[in-house]
Amino acid sequence: MRDFFNFGKEKSTEATEKLQSPFSVKIENKEFCKLKTSLLFKKILEGAYSRSQGANDQEKINSIFDSYENSNSPKGLISLVVGAMVDKKQVGLIYKTGVIRIATYDELIKIENDYKQSNKSSNGVLINFKNFYLSDLIQNYVSILHDILTSMNTQVGLSKALLIKINALRGTVALNGKDEPIQQAKNMNEALKKGESVLLDKNDSVESIAINSSAIKEAITLINSLIATDLGVSLSFVNGELTSGMSATGEADVNTDEYGFQNFFNTIFKPICDRLYGWDLQFITDDWRWFSAMADKLIIIENSSILSNEQKQAFANRLIPTKKTDGDLS
């Protein structure tokens, strides 16, 4: 009885052994997740910079971006920050004479001690993404996206092959051996490659595997929608496909992206740049409808004889501020 149950277990384990996929994606899942997530964060921080005002000194501005010119420091500020965001690390950033870099261990200790004493340091800037769980969430979505692409890659690989179905193949092999049907299949394959006609039994068939692209597209759209929602940007920002339709102007996507940029600007980009470069960056809206509506009101205020110059200036500052405040967003 004991041997009987052991036999059953061994057979079950052997039957469920995993097979290697014949069509694997060249980039491994973990590497794909880091690369894709890094690109998303990088695009958002670059968008935050494009909406900023107050940056000065071209040398400092250049250090924000990557430079693949032969240099000892090819990565710019945005790439270094994104690396810490994706890996959920605490790092120190040091800027000197146009070069931005990660602090060494000893330099990081000095910066940490300075922050403990006065919440700032003259030696560099301390950034801490240890509790940046958004990175985990986005990488989990991207991991599923990698699985979807792997499935699509398998379907594409299989679609290259022909399925030659010979009626009663097992019976034919049992009577005449396997050589004859195999040779027939080879002859049909060679003829079809040349575009020649082939002779088949009415119950035989030659088929190709169809790719179920609609299901794959829907799955990719769903994952991209989840990514866009958690990043606070539009779906078109994530998948690169502009919103289409009779009344679609793209303004809704632009405004959604702007609010997403502003969140990363206020929490990440501005605090780091202000401390590192001595700037006072402001977020500038790119909403032309906002400016158009405010311009009409300014004309009325300017021509008013009731308001004083100080009141007019106060109205102007309220209507078109240098940055949107929480109250303005409504």
Long-range contacts (C-beta under 8 A, 24 or more apart in sequence): 21-150, 21-154, 22-154, 22-157, 23-153, 23-154, 23-156, 23-157, 23-158, 24-150, 24-153, 25-146, 25-149, 25-150, 25-153, 27-146, 29-143, 29-146, 29-147, 32-142, 32-143, 32-146, 33-139, 33-142, 33-143, 33-146, 34-86, 34-139, 36-142, 36-145, 37-86, 37-135, 37-138, 37-139, 37-142, 38-82, 38-83, 38-86, 40-138, 40-227, 40-231, 40-238, 41-82, 41-85, 41-86, 42-78, 42-79, 42-82, 43-237, 44-231, 44-233, 44-260, 44-261, 44-264, 45-78, 45-81, 45-82, 45-264, 45-268, 45-269, 46-78, 47-257, 47-260, 47-261, 47-264, 48-261, 48-262, 48-264, 48-265, 48-268, 48-269, 48-270, 48-283, 49-78, 49-269, 50-261, 51-258, 51-261, 51-262, 51-265, 51-283, 51-284, 51-285, 51-286, 52-265, 52-269, 52-270, 52-273, 52-281, 52-282, 52-283, 52-284, 53-281, 53-282, 53-283, 53-284, 53-322, 54-279, 54-280, 54-281, 54-282, 55-273, 55-277, 55-279, 55-281, 56-279, 57-277, 59-98, 60-95, 60-98, 60-277, 60-279, 62-98, 63-95, 63-98, 63-99, 63-100, 64-100, 64-273, 72-99, 73-99, 73-100, 73-101, 75-100, 76-100, 77-272, 77-273, 77-276, 81-127, 81-268, 81-272, 84-127, 84-129, 85-129, 85-132, 85-135, 85-268, 86-135, 86-139, 87-129, 87-135, 88-129, 88-130, 88-131, 88-132, 88-135, 88-136, 89-129, 89-130, 90-126, 90-127, 90-128, 90-129, 90-130, 91-126, 91-127, 92-123, 92-124, 92-125, 92-126, 92-127, 93-124, 93-125, 93-126, 93-127, 93-272, 93-276, 94-123, 94-124, 94-125, 95-124, 95-276, 95-277, 100-276, 120-275, 124-276, 125-272, 125-275, 125-276, 127-272, 134-230, 134-231, 137-230, 138-227, 138-230, 138-231, 141-223, 141-226, 141-227, 141-230, 142-223, 142-227, 144-223, 145-220, 145-223, 145-224, 148-216, 148-219, 148-220, 148-223, 151-216, 152-211, 152-213, 152-216, 155-209, 155-211, 155-212, 155-216, 156-211, 158-209, 159-208, 159-209, 159-210, 159-211, 161-208, 161-209, 162-189, 162-192, 162-206, 162-207, 162-208, 163-205, 163-206, 163-207, 163-208, 163-209, 164-188, 164-189, 164-204, 164-205, 164-206, 165-204, 165-205, 165-206, 165-207, 166-201, 166-204, 167-201, 167-203, 167-204, 168-203, 231-260, 232-256, 232-259, 232-260, 232-263, 233-257, 233-260, 233-261, 234-260, 251-289, 254-286, 254-287, 255-287, 258-285, 258-286, 258-287, 259-329, 262-324, 282-322, 282-323, 283-323, 283-324, 284-322, 284-323, 285-323, 285-324, 291-320, 294-319, 294-320
